Amino acid sequence: MTNNSLDTCLQLVADQHRRRIIHHLRHEANGTTTLDDLVEQIASRASDSKNGPQQDREELAIQLHHTHLPKLADHGVVEFEHTTGAVRYHPDEQVETVIDSLPGEVSLPNP
C-alpha cells in the first residue's frame, strides 16, 4: 500500500466486499483470480451468512468493477485489468494484520 497510515488501511478494509476480495485472493494458490470468480465467491458467501438477502450478481459485479477493485488497486493491494477482468493480489502486511485481527466474518475456510 502506497500510504501506510493506519487510517488509510482501516478505510480500505471498512467495506465487507473489499475484505472478502482480499480474503479470497490470499487463499488462491497464485494470488490471482477473475472478476467473475470474485462475484461468484462473494455472492455465495453472502448467501451462506446471516447478512440478509443475496445480492444480485450483476449489481455486485458492477460494484466490484467500478468501486472496490479500483480502490484496492489505487492503494497497491491488487492489480486489476479492466479489459480482461484479471485480478492479482499484492500482499500488504498492514492490511493483512488488520484483517486477521477482525472477528471471524472473513476467516471462514474457502468452500
PyMOL CGO cylinders between C-alpha atoms (Angstrom):
from pymol import cmd
from pymol.cgo import CYLINDER

trace = [
    CYLINDER, 0.00, 0.00, 0.00, 1.49, 3.33, -1.00, 0.3, 1, 1, 1, 1, 1, 1,
    CYLINDER, 1.49, 3.33, -1.00, 0.24, 5.21, 2.07, 0.3, 1, 1, 1, 1, 1, 1,
    CYLINDER, 0.24, 5.21, 2.07, 0.90, 3.08, 5.14, 0.3, 1, 1, 1, 1, 1, 1,
    CYLINDER, 0.90, 3.08, 5.14, -1.17, 5.09, 7.61, 0.3, 1, 1, 1, 1, 1, 1,
    CYLINDER, -1.17, 5.09, 7.61, -3.46, 3.08, 9.84, 0.3, 1, 1, 1, 1, 1, 1,
    CYLINDER, -3.46, 3.08, 9.84, -6.40, 5.34, 8.99, 0.3, 1, 1, 1, 1, 1, 1,
    CYLINDER, -6.40, 5.34, 8.99, -5.97, 4.66, 5.27, 0.3, 1, 1, 1, 1, 1, 1,
    CYLINDER, -5.97, 4.66, 5.27, -5.72, 0.94, 5.92, 0.3, 1, 1, 1, 1, 1, 1,
    CYLINDER, -5.72, 0.94, 5.92, -8.86, 0.96, 8.07, 0.3, 1, 1, 1, 1, 1, 1,
    CYLINDER, -8.86, 0.96, 8.07, -10.79, 2.87, 5.40, 0.3, 1, 1, 1, 1, 1, 1,
    CYLINDER, -10.79, 2.87, 5.40, -9.64, 0.37, 2.81, 0.3, 1, 1, 1, 1, 1, 1,
    CYLINDER, -9.64, 0.37, 2.81, -10.88, -2.65, 4.76, 0.3, 1, 1, 1, 1, 1, 1,
    CYLINDER, -10.88, -2.65, 4.76, -14.00, -0.94, 6.13, 0.3, 1, 1, 1, 1, 1, 1,
    CYLINDER, -14.00, -0.94, 6.13, -16.17, -2.47, 3.40, 0.3, 1, 1, 1, 1, 1, 1,
    CYLINDER, -16.17, -2.47, 3.40, -17.02, -6.17, 3.69, 0.3, 1, 1, 1, 1, 1, 1,
    CYLINDER, -17.02, -6.17, 3.69, -16.72, -6.69, -0.08, 0.3, 1, 1, 1, 1, 1, 1,
    CYLINDER, -16.72, -6.69, -0.08, -13.12, -5.44, -0.05, 0.3, 1, 1, 1, 1, 1, 1,
    CYLINDER, -13.12, -5.44, -0.05, -12.32, -7.66, 2.94, 0.3, 1, 1, 1, 1, 1, 1,
    CYLINDER, -12.32, -7.66, 2.94, -13.81, -10.63, 1.13, 0.3, 1, 1, 1, 1, 1, 1,
    CYLINDER, -13.81, -10.63, 1.13, -11.84, -9.81, -2.04, 0.3, 1, 1, 1, 1, 1, 1,
    CYLINDER, -11.84, -9.81, -2.04, -8.60, -9.74, -0.05, 0.3, 1, 1, 1, 1, 1, 1,
    CYLINDER, -8.60, -9.74, -0.05, -9.51, -12.88, 1.86, 0.3, 1, 1, 1, 1, 1, 1,
    CYLINDER, -9.51, -12.88, 1.86, -10.29, -14.76, -1.35, 0.3, 1, 1, 1, 1, 1, 1,
    CYLINDER, -10.29, -14.76, -1.35, -7.10, -13.63, -3.08, 0.3, 1, 1, 1, 1, 1, 1,
    CYLINDER, -7.10, -13.63, -3.08, -4.96, -14.50, -0.06, 0.3, 1, 1, 1, 1, 1, 1,
    CYLINDER, -4.96, -14.50, -0.06, -6.18, -18.07, -0.29, 0.3, 1, 1, 1, 1, 1, 1,
    CYLINDER, -6.18, -18.07, -0.29, -5.75, -18.50, -4.03, 0.3, 1, 1, 1, 1, 1, 1,
    CYLINDER, -5.75, -18.50, -4.03, -2.65, -20.58, -4.81, 0.3, 1, 1, 1, 1, 1, 1,
    CYLINDER, -2.65, -20.58, -4.81, -1.06, -17.93, -7.04, 0.3, 1, 1, 1, 1, 1, 1,
    CYLINDER, -1.06, -17.93, -7.04, -2.90, -14.84, -5.71, 0.3, 1, 1, 1, 1, 1, 1,
    CYLINDER, -2.90, -14.84, -5.71, -4.84, -14.36, -8.92, 0.3, 1, 1, 1, 1, 1, 1,
    CYLINDER, -4.84, -14.36, -8.92, -8.47, -14.69, -9.89, 0.3, 1, 1, 1, 1, 1, 1,
    CYLINDER, -8.47, -14.69, -9.89, -11.05, -13.13, -12.17, 0.3, 1, 1, 1, 1, 1, 1,
    CYLINDER, -11.05, -13.13, -12.17, -13.82, -10.64, -11.61, 0.3, 1, 1, 1, 1, 1, 1,
    CYLINDER, -13.82, -10.64, -11.61, -16.36, -13.37, -12.43, 0.3, 1, 1, 1, 1, 1, 1,
    CYLINDER, -16.36, -13.37, -12.43, -14.86, -15.70, -9.81, 0.3, 1, 1, 1, 1, 1, 1,
    CYLINDER, -14.86, -15.70, -9.81, -14.89, -12.94, -7.19, 0.3, 1, 1, 1, 1, 1, 1,
    CYLINDER, -14.89, -12.94, -7.19, -18.54, -12.21, -7.92, 0.3, 1, 1, 1, 1, 1, 1,
    CYLINDER, -18.54, -12.21, -7.92, -19.38, -15.90, -7.52, 0.3, 1, 1, 1, 1, 1, 1,
    CYLINDER, -19.38, -15.90, -7.52, -17.37, -16.30, -4.30, 0.3, 1, 1, 1, 1, 1, 1,
    CYLINDER, -17.37, -16.30, -4.30, -18.71, -13.13, -2.66, 0.3, 1, 1, 1, 1, 1, 1,
    CYLINDER, -18.71, -13.13, -2.66, -22.30, -13.80, -3.67, 0.3, 1, 1, 1, 1, 1, 1,
    CYLINDER, -22.30, -13.80, -3.67, -22.18, -17.40, -2.43, 0.3, 1, 1, 1, 1, 1, 1,
    CYLINDER, -22.18, -17.40, -2.43, -20.58, -16.39, 0.90, 0.3, 1, 1, 1, 1, 1, 1,
    CYLINDER, -20.58, -16.39, 0.90, -23.18, -13.65, 1.40, 0.3, 1, 1, 1, 1, 1, 1,
    CYLINDER, -23.18, -13.65, 1.40, -26.00, -16.13, 0.82, 0.3, 1, 1, 1, 1, 1, 1,
    CYLINDER, -26.00, -16.13, 0.82, -24.40, -18.58, 3.29, 0.3, 1, 1, 1, 1, 1, 1,
    CYLINDER, -24.40, -18.58, 3.29, -24.05, -15.95, 6.01, 0.3, 1, 1, 1, 1, 1, 1,
    CYLINDER, -24.05, -15.95, 6.01, -26.61, -14.09, 8.04, 0.3, 1, 1, 1, 1, 1, 1,
    CYLINDER, -26.61, -14.09, 8.04, -26.09, -10.83, 6.15, 0.3, 1, 1, 1, 1, 1, 1,
    CYLINDER, -26.09, -10.83, 6.15, -29.57, -10.63, 4.69, 0.3, 1, 1, 1, 1, 1, 1,
    CYLINDER, -29.57, -10.63, 4.69, -30.79, -11.46, 1.20, 0.3, 1, 1, 1, 1, 1, 1,
    CYLINDER, -30.79, -11.46, 1.20, -28.40, -12.44, -1.54, 0.3, 1, 1, 1, 1, 1, 1,
    CYLINDER, -28.40, -12.44, -1.54, -27.14, -9.53, -3.62, 0.3, 1, 1, 1, 1, 1, 1,
    CYLINDER, -27.14, -9.53, -3.62, -27.84, -9.52, -7.35, 0.3, 1, 1, 1, 1, 1, 1,
    CYLINDER, -27.84, -9.52, -7.35, -24.71, -10.82, -9.12, 0.3, 1, 1, 1, 1, 1, 1,
    CYLINDER, -24.71, -10.82, -9.12, -24.85, -8.19, -11.87, 0.3, 1, 1, 1, 1, 1, 1,
    CYLINDER, -24.85, -8.19, -11.87, -25.11, -5.39, -9.32, 0.3, 1, 1, 1, 1, 1, 1,
    CYLINDER, -25.11, -5.39, -9.32, -22.25, -6.94, -7.35, 0.3, 1, 1, 1, 1, 1, 1,
    CYLINDER, -22.25, -6.94, -7.35, -20.09, -7.20, -10.49, 0.3, 1, 1, 1, 1, 1, 1,
    CYLINDER, -20.09, -7.20, -10.49, -20.67, -3.52, -11.23, 0.3, 1, 1, 1, 1, 1, 1,
    CYLINDER, -20.67, -3.52, -11.23, -19.75, -2.54, -7.67, 0.3, 1, 1, 1, 1, 1, 1,
    CYLINDER, -19.75, -2.54, -7.67, -16.58, -4.63, -7.73, 0.3, 1, 1, 1, 1, 1, 1,
    CYLINDER, -16.58, -4.63, -7.73, -15.55, -3.40, -11.19, 0.3, 1, 1, 1, 1, 1, 1,
    CYLINDER, -15.55, -3.40, -11.19, -16.20, 0.30, -10.63, 0.3, 1, 1, 1, 1, 1, 1,
    CYLINDER, -16.20, 0.30, -10.63, -15.68, 0.79, -6.88, 0.3, 1, 1, 1, 1, 1, 1,
    CYLINDER, -15.68, 0.79, -6.88, -13.98, -1.90, -4.84, 0.3, 1, 1, 1, 1, 1, 1,
    CYLINDER, -13.98, -1.90, -4.84, -11.29, -3.24, -7.17, 0.3, 1, 1, 1, 1, 1, 1,
    CYLINDER, -11.29, -3.24, -7.17, -10.21, 0.26, -8.30, 0.3, 1, 1, 1, 1, 1, 1,
    CYLINDER, -10.21, 0.26, -8.30, -9.98, 1.37, -4.67, 0.3, 1, 1, 1, 1, 1, 1,
    CYLINDER, -9.98, 1.37, -4.67, -7.82, -1.64, -3.79, 0.3, 1, 1, 1, 1, 1, 1,
    CYLINDER, -7.82, -1.64, -3.79, -5.74, -1.03, -6.93, 0.3, 1, 1, 1, 1, 1, 1,
    CYLINDER, -5.74, -1.03, -6.93, -5.25, 2.65, -6.05, 0.3, 1, 1, 1, 1, 1, 1,
    CYLINDER, -5.25, 2.65, -6.05, -3.64, 1.51, -2.79, 0.3, 1, 1, 1, 1, 1, 1,
    CYLINDER, -3.64, 1.51, -2.79, -1.48, -1.13, -4.47, 0.3, 1, 1, 1, 1, 1, 1,
    CYLINDER, -1.48, -1.13, -4.47, -3.22, -4.10, -2.83, 0.3, 1, 1, 1, 1, 1, 1,
    CYLINDER, -3.22, -4.10, -2.83, -4.42, -5.55, -6.14, 0.3, 1, 1, 1, 1, 1, 1,
    CYLINDER, -4.42, -5.55, -6.14, -3.72, -5.15, -9.81, 0.3, 1, 1, 1, 1, 1, 1,
    CYLINDER, -3.72, -5.15, -9.81, -6.97, -5.09, -11.76, 0.3, 1, 1, 1, 1, 1, 1,
    CYLINDER, -6.97, -5.09, -11.76, -7.05, -5.46, -15.54, 0.3, 1, 1, 1, 1, 1, 1,
    CYLINDER, -7.05, -5.46, -15.54, -10.35, -3.86, -16.57, 0.3, 1, 1, 1, 1, 1, 1,
    CYLINDER, -10.35, -3.86, -16.57, -10.45, -5.36, -20.07, 0.3, 1, 1, 1, 1, 1, 1,
    CYLINDER, -10.45, -5.36, -20.07, -9.86, -9.00, -19.08, 0.3, 1, 1, 1, 1, 1, 1,
    CYLINDER, -9.86, -9.00, -19.08, -11.24, -8.95, -15.53, 0.3, 1, 1, 1, 1, 1, 1,
    CYLINDER, -11.24, -8.95, -15.53, -8.00, -10.43, -14.18, 0.3, 1, 1, 1, 1, 1, 1,
    CYLINDER, -8.00, -10.43, -14.18, -7.19, -9.61, -10.55, 0.3, 1, 1, 1, 1, 1, 1,
    CYLINDER, -7.19, -9.61, -10.55, -3.77, -10.16, -8.96, 0.3, 1, 1, 1, 1, 1, 1,
    CYLINDER, -3.77, -10.16, -8.96, -3.10, -9.76, -5.25, 0.3, 1, 1, 1, 1, 1, 1,
    CYLINDER, -3.10, -9.76, -5.25, -0.12, -7.82, -3.94, 0.3, 1, 1, 1, 1, 1, 1,
    CYLINDER, -0.12, -7.82, -3.94, 0.24, -8.79, -0.26, 0.3, 1, 1, 1, 1, 1, 1,
    CYLINDER, 0.24, -8.79, -0.26, 0.31, -5.91, 2.20, 0.3, 1, 1, 1, 1, 1, 1,
    CYLINDER, 0.31, -5.91, 2.20, 1.40, -6.76, 5.73, 0.3, 1, 1, 1, 1, 1, 1,
    CYLINDER, 1.40, -6.76, 5.73, -0.54, -3.95, 7.40, 0.3, 1, 1, 1, 1, 1, 1,
    CYLINDER, -0.54, -3.95, 7.40, -3.78, -4.78, 5.57, 0.3, 1, 1, 1, 1, 1, 1,
    CYLINDER, -3.78, -4.78, 5.57, -3.42, -8.48, 6.39, 0.3, 1, 1, 1, 1, 1, 1,
    CYLINDER, -3.42, -8.48, 6.39, -2.69, -7.74, 10.06, 0.3, 1, 1, 1, 1, 1, 1,
    CYLINDER, -2.69, -7.74, 10.06, -5.82, -5.59, 10.34, 0.3, 1, 1, 1, 1, 1, 1,
    CYLINDER, -5.82, -5.59, 10.34, -7.99, -8.18, 8.57, 0.3, 1, 1, 1, 1, 1, 1,
    CYLINDER, -7.99, -8.18, 8.57, -6.58, -11.02, 10.68, 0.3, 1, 1, 1, 1, 1, 1,
    CYLINDER, -6.58, -11.02, 10.68, -7.46, -9.08, 13.85, 0.3, 1, 1, 1, 1, 1, 1,
    CYLINDER, -7.46, -9.08, 13.85, -11.14, -8.79, 12.91, 0.3, 1, 1, 1, 1, 1, 1,
    CYLINDER, -11.14, -8.79, 12.91, -13.85, -11.18, 14.15, 0.3, 1, 1, 1, 1, 1, 1,
    CYLINDER, -13.85, -11.18, 14.15, -14.42, -14.38, 12.15, 0.3, 1, 1, 1, 1, 1, 1,
    CYLINDER, -14.42, -14.38, 12.15, -16.54, -12.73, 9.43, 0.3, 1, 1, 1, 1, 1, 1,
    CYLINDER, -16.54, -12.73, 9.43, -13.99, -13.31, 6.65, 0.3, 1, 1, 1, 1, 1, 1,
    CYLINDER, -13.99, -13.31, 6.65, -11.84, -16.01, 8.18, 0.3, 1, 1, 1, 1, 1, 1,
    CYLINDER, -11.84, -16.01, 8.18, -14.17, -18.79, 7.05, 0.3, 1, 1, 1, 1, 1, 1,
    CYLINDER, -14.17, -18.79, 7.05, -12.44, -21.50, 5.03, 0.3, 1, 1, 1, 1, 1, 1,
    CYLINDER, -12.44, -21.50, 5.03, -12.99, -21.41, 1.29, 0.3, 1, 1, 1, 1, 1, 1,
    CYLINDER, -12.99, -21.41, 1.29, -15.87, -23.67, 0.17, 0.3, 1, 1, 1, 1, 1, 1,
]
cmd.load_cgo(trace, "trace")
